[in-house]
Every structure is written in C-alpha cells, then in structure tokens.
Amino acid sequence: MTSTEVTPRHRPGLALGVLAGALALDVSGLGVLNAALPSIGARFDLEDTTLQWVMIAYAVAFAGFLLVGGRLADVFGRRRMFESGVALFTVAALAGAVSPTIGVLLAARAVQGIGAALSGPAALALLTEVFPAGPARNRALSVYAAVGAASFSGGVLLGGVLTQFLGWRSVLWFSVVMGVAVLAATRAGLPGGVGRGGRLDLPGAVLGTIGLILLVVGASSSGASAWGSLCVAVVFLLLFVARERRTADPVLPLDLFRAPSIRAASLAAFLQYTGSVGMLFFAPLYLQGMLGYSPLESGLALVPMSAGVFLTANFVTGRLLAKYTPRMLMAVGLVLIGGGTALWMGTPHQGGSYLLHMLPGLVISGIGQGLNFPSMTSAALTGVEPEQHAVAGAVNVVAQQIGSSIGVAVMVLVAATSIDQLAGYHLAYLTAGIACGLGAVIIAVTGRRTSTA
C-alpha cells in the first residue's frame, strides 16, 4: 500500500485550519474544565485530591493510548484515524455533558483522552504531508504550535466564561459543537489516502498502554497503592521495551531515541506541561477559593498567559528558529516557564495586587511556553523519516501528557505536605520552577556536548 497522497483539490489553508482546530480541541480538552473545577467539586462534594482526577483521567488515557494512536495512523491511514479520534472525543464530550454522577464524568473524560490520542499523532503527520519541507512547512508548524501552546490557557479562559454564565456542563457542550465543526470540514480540508500497510503489534500495544496508564495512575495516587501501581508499571514498560526490540513492526521504534533532538524535545515537553498545567491547576483554586474571584474573573486573569503564548509562538519563535537552534530556544523557554511559575510564590492570602503578584509570572511563563512549544515540535521531527512522523509526534505528545498528569499529581502531593494551604501552593510552584530550571541546564549542556562531539 502507499502512504497518504495529497489530492489535486487540496486547500492548504483549510487543511491547516482543520488540523489546528483539532489540536485546540485536544489541548483545551485538558484545560477547559480547569476553571470549572470548583463548581464541579461543589456539585459532587469532592476534595482537591479527588477533584484532580477530572483533569488526570483525560491525561492518563491520552498518554496511555498515544503510541497506539501513532502506529494506527501509519498502518490504517492518517485521515481515517484523525476522523475516528475526533468523533470519539465528541461523543465522549456529549456523555460528560449529561453525566449524572462523578463516575460517569470521569469515564467520559477518559474516553475523550482516547479520542485525542487517536487524532493527535495523525494530525501532526498530516501537516507534514500537506506542507512540503521549507518555508511553507515552517510557517504552518509555527501556526500549529501557536494554537497548541495557547489552547490550554485559552481553554481555561473559555471554561471560566461558560461556567460563569451557563454552568460547568456548558463547557462540555462547547466541545461537542467544536468537534462536530472539525468533523464537518475534515473531508474538504484534508487529503485522503491509505496507510502504509503492516500490522499493529497487539502484544506491544497492550504492554505499552497498560504500562503508561499505571505509571500516571501511580504518580497520581498516594500510599501503598501508588507504589504498587508504579512497580507494576515498571514491569510492563520493561516488557514493552523487550517486545519492541525484537518485533518487526514495533509500536514504538526505539531507534528514534538515538537522536539527541528527540530526547531533548521529550524532556522539554515533559517540563513545560509540568510547570504550566500544574500552575493552572492551582490558579482557579487560589483565585476563586481565596481571593473570591468568580469563574469568569479567574478565567480573564489568565488571559495574559494565553496571549503571551500565542503572540510569541506565532510572531517571534519562527524568526528565532532561523537564527538559533531549537535546543537553545527550548532551554531559554524552560527558564522562563520555571521563573514565571516560581514568581507566584509571592501571591498573598488576601488583598494582593493582580498587577504586582500575579501578572508578571503569567506573562513570563506565557513567553516561555511560546518559545518552547514550536521549538520542541520542530526538534521532535528532526532527523525522523517522514513515514515515522506520526509515531515521533506521538512520543512528544506522550511526554507532554505525562508531564501534565504527573506534574499536577506531584504538585498536589507537595502542596499537601504543608498545613497552610497557600504555603503548600507556594511550595508546589517552587518545585515546578526548580524542575524547569534543571531541565534547561540539562538541555543546554547536552546540546553543547553534541555540537562539539
């Protein structure tokens, strides 16, 4: 069989709009309920440690099924898997919108994550097919990355507006409408074609998926159950690696990790989402729970971060990539993300100034994300054969989702070590800031060694 071919009636602008729209749907799927967390917690009488699963259930399923999604796109066709993923996401959003219990809501969120895992890798691979290597692809990647980088914080804002005026269920109804719109434009905007052939390594897919899910679940739990999940996860992931080494059609070609750019991009992805998602998890709890902001006000308070991400990624980073290496921009971006997150350690219990205590950290973190996201997206595909772009993209998104789920879980656990709630938040911010700083040093130092080797 042949790989997907671009049809003569293909329209690049519409294709980019469809792919960026699907990315916004996937990424905002994690953040759009963020501002609604207090309302959901009140509706179902949940504590913070349980409430985090509204976000983590999505991230766990997303991360767990991404590698399978990338392989399925290569085997069965990228547009086919793209459409299947968006459709599954949309149906699950509908189920969540009418959920009568927290159990149904969490299940719907998990299925949404599976849908995003099917469409995400296929979307990035389709983008590299639609736009040939060179300025056109660089521009498309810049726009795609800008939308992706801004979608989480933009989703937080949207969630705040919808929750304020229509209630938290309206957030999921919006996802339904957006999903239907993306599906309606898919056939007209994206090229058709068939997969490369081959087979899905089912044993490898099962081992990898279970291992990733248990890894995130273990990191998101506490006590003996957490350690048990982590130990079993290690066993499954070791079996997965052993399986991938000897199979002819691996779910994850391990040779990908020989490329220094892939390793650096994965670390940058993990740390960006640890810092940004962790910070944004606590933001509405602090703004609404301590300062008395409404859901709308807490969403609007985060607009500067979203604007910083979008403007930097769309208008600055592309030009810098023409002069500097992605590795350098990733290191600088992580320093800014970590510094912006750590600045929120100055937030007071009450009576604080938004301009003085919150805005600087949001802007600095947003600029850092805007530098890092396009750079790591570019680095994730550097030196990778075109037929492996779907799985290479999946690897990077796996790192993002593990960072978001484990990052939130670790920050919640760190915050819980303090008797004082705000002091716990501050300790969590410091932890994320230090992690991002160390990651920037590792990326910069290993890049220097690679360039001098």
Secondary structure, 3 states (H helix, E strand, C coil): CCCCCCCCCCCHHHHHHHHHHHHHHHHHHHHCCCCCHHHHHHHHCCCHHHHCHHHHHHHHHHHHHHHHHHHHHHHHCHHHHHHHHHHHHHHHHHHHHCCCCHHHHHHHHHHHHHHHHHHHHHHHHHHHHHCCCCHHHHHHHHHHHHHHHHHHHHHHHHHHHHHHHHCCHHHHHHHHHHHHHHHHHHHHHCCCCCCCCCCCCHHHHHHHHHHHHHHHHHHCCCHHHHHHHHHHHHHHHHHHHHHHHHCCCCCCCHHHHHCHHHHHHHHHHHHHHHHHHHHHHHHHHHHHHCCCCCHHHHHHHCHHHHHHHHHHHHHHHHHHHCCCCHHHHHHHHHHHHHHHHHHHHHCCCCCCCHHHHHHHHHHHHHHHHHHHHHHHHHHHHCCCCHHHHHHHHHHHHHHHHHHHHHHHHHHHHHHHCCCCHHHHHHHHHHHHHHHHHHHHHHHHHHHHHHHHC
